[in-house]
Amino acid sequence: GSLDNVFRTLQTLPGVSATEEFGSRLAVRGGAPDQNLTMMDGVEIHDPYRLYGLTSAFNPETIARFELATGGFSVKYGDRLSSLLLVENREGTRTKRLDGSATLSITDANLVLEGKLPGDAVGSWLVSGRRTYYDLVASRIANQDFPKFADLQAKGVWELAPGRTLSLFALRSRQDAALNIDGSTAHGEFNDNTKNDLVSLRF
């Protein structure tokens, strides 16, 4: 299933609940969602949600494992009070030069390309991209902008020697979730615009 179904499962754990009925934001031990620290491949992810919390910022096609700690985590993870969510992306395939897959969900389209490193290098690479598609059609019909997001992430792993691995992780994401409501009976505006740009190198 999708990673958002996993978030629904996490909400059934003791001390963990949803902040809204249809969202994936987690409230752990009574804390607010911003008191949870989210780390992806060793890097902090700010605002790990999309579309007002309806879906997560993590690509379900590239996640290898995740771990939720609701207490007792190390002080090296900062000053968050409620929980620590560790997310690790999988490595690309090492059996083919090029492989890929594409999926389509209710909210977005998802493309994953991966393969092994060229030559005699031992390792792999993986590139994935997601984007909402409903806004491309709906904005033309309704003549207004709709909430949307796009994510592009890459991971490369190079085994220099036994026990010595160099890994590169990069993420670029954009969310334009400004929704204007203007009618005879209702006026309002919701803004949830987020940008994430990061590069991480680990040895």
C-alpha positions in Angstrom: 0.0 0.0 0.0 0.9 3.7 -0.1 3.1 5.3 2.6 0.0 7.3 3.7 -1.6 4.0 4.7 1.4 3.5 6.9 0.8 6.8 8.6 -2.7 5.7 9.3 -1.3 2.6 10.9 1.1 4.7 13.1 -1.9 6.7 14.3 -3.2 3.5 16.0 -0.2 3.2 18.2 -0.5 4.2 21.9 0.1 7.9 22.4 -0.1 8.6 18.6 -3.1 10.2 17.0 -4.1 12.2 13.9 -4.5 16.0 14.1 -7.4 15.8 11.7 -9.6 13.1 10.3 -8.3 12.9 6.7 -4.7 14.1 7.3 -1.4 12.3 7.8 0.0 14.7 10.4 0.9 13.0 13.6 0.3 14.2 17.2 2.5 12.1 19.6 1.9 12.2 23.4 -0.2 15.3 23.1 2.4 17.3 21.2 1.8 19.4 18.0 3.0 18.1 14.6 5.9 20.6 14.7 7.3 19.0 17.8 8.1 15.8 15.8 11.5 15.5 14.1 11.6 13.9 10.7 14.9 12.7 9.3 15.3 11.3 5.7 18.6 9.7 4.9 20.2 11.5 7.9 18.8 15.0 6.9 16.0 16.9 8.7 12.9 17.4 6.5 11.0 20.5 7.3 7.2 20.2 6.9 7.1 16.6 5.7 3.5 16.9 4.4 1.8 17.9 1.2 -1.7 19.4 0.4 -2.5 20.5 4.0 -1.4 17.2 5.4 -3.5 15.1 3.1 -0.5 13.3 1.8 3.1 12.9 2.9 6.3 14.3 1.4 7.9 10.9 1.1 7.8 9.0 -2.1 6.3 5.5 -1.4 8.1 3.9 -4.3 11.6 4.7 -2.8 11.2 4.1 0.9 13.2 1.2 2.3 12.3 1.4 5.9 11.2 3.8 8.6 11.3 3.9 12.4 9.1 6.0 14.8 10.5 6.7 18.3 8.0 8.2 20.7 10.5 8.8 23.5 14.0 8.1 24.7 15.8 9.2 21.5 19.3 10.6 21.5 20.0 14.3 22.2 21.8 14.5 18.9 18.5 14.7 17.1 17.8 18.2 18.5 15.2 19.8 20.7 12.0 18.2 19.6 9.7 17.1 22.4 7.3 14.5 21.0 8.8 12.0 18.5 11.5 11.1 16.0 10.7 9.6 12.6 13.6 8.1 10.7 13.1 7.4 7.0 15.6 5.6 4.8 15.4 5.6 1.0 16.2 2.3 -0.8 19.2 2.1 -3.1 18.8 1.6 -6.8 19.0 -1.8 -8.5 22.5 -3.2 -9.1 21.4 -5.9 -11.6 20.5 -3.6 -14.5 21.9 -0.6 -16.3 18.5 1.0 -16.4 15.2 0.1 -14.8 12.1 2.1 -14.0 8.5 2.2 -13.0 5.6 4.6 -13.1 2.5 4.9 -10.9 -0.6 7.0 -10.8 -2.6 7.8 -7.6 -5.5 10.0 -6.9 -3.3 13.0 -6.2 -0.1 12.6 -8.2 1.9 10.8 -10.9 5.1 9.1 -9.9 8.2 8.1 -12.0 11.2 6.2 -10.8 14.4 5.5 -12.8 17.3 3.5 -11.4 20.3 1.4 -12.3 23.8 0.3 -11.4 26.9 2.5 -11.7 28.7 2.4 -15.0 32.0 0.6 -15.6 33.5 -1.5 -12.8 32.2 0.8 -10.1 30.2 -1.0 -7.4 27.0 0.8 -6.5 23.8 2.2 -7.9 21.8 5.3 -8.6 18.1 6.2 -8.3 16.1 9.2 -9.4 12.4 9.8 -8.8 9.9 12.5 -9.5 6.3 13.2 -8.4 3.8 15.8 -9.5 0.1 16.5 -9.0 -1.8 16.3 -12.3 -5.4 17.2 -11.4 -4.5 20.9 -11.2 -3.4 21.0 -14.8 -7.0 20.1 -15.9 -9.0 21.7 -13.1 -7.3 25.1 -13.3 -8.3 25.4 -17.0 -11.9 24.5 -16.2 -12.4 26.6 -13.1 -10.1 29.4 -14.2 -8.2 29.5 -10.9 -5.1 27.9 -9.3 -5.4 24.7 -7.3 -3.1 23.3 -4.7 -0.2 21.4 -6.3 3.2 20.0 -5.5 6.2 18.5 -7.2 9.1 16.5 -5.8 12.4 15.5 -7.4 14.9 13.3 -5.4 18.0 11.4 -6.2 20.3 8.9 -4.4 23.6 7.5 -5.4 25.6 4.8 -3.6 29.3 4.0 -4.4 31.2 1.2 -2.5 34.8 2.4 -2.6 36.0 -0.7 -0.7 34.5 -3.3 1.7 33.0 -1.4 4.6 33.5 2.0 2.9 30.5 3.5 1.2 29.9 7.0 -0.2 26.3 8.0 -0.6 24.7 11.1 -2.0 21.1 12.2 -1.4 19.4 15.2 -3.0 15.9 16.5 -2.7 14.1 19.4 -4.4 10.4 19.9 -3.7 7.9 22.7 -4.3 4.4 23.0 -2.9 2.0 25.8 -4.0 -1.0 25.1 -1.8 -2.6 28.5 -1.8 -6.4 28.1 -2.2 -8.6 31.2 -2.6 -12.3 31.0 -1.8 -14.4 33.8 -3.0 -18.2 33.6 -3.4 -21.4 35.2 -2.4 -21.5 33.4 0.9 -17.8 32.6 1.7 -14.5 34.4 1.6 -11.2 33.0 2.6 -7.6 32.0 1.7 -5.5 29.1 2.8 -1.7 29.2 2.3 0.6 26.3 2.8 3.5 26.9 0.5 6.7 24.9 1.1 10.1 24.7 -0.5 12.7 22.0 0.3 16.2 22.0 -1.2 18.9 19.8 0.3 22.0 17.8 -0.6 23.6 15.3 1.7 26.9 13.4 1.4 27.7 10.6 3.7 30.8 8.3 4.1 
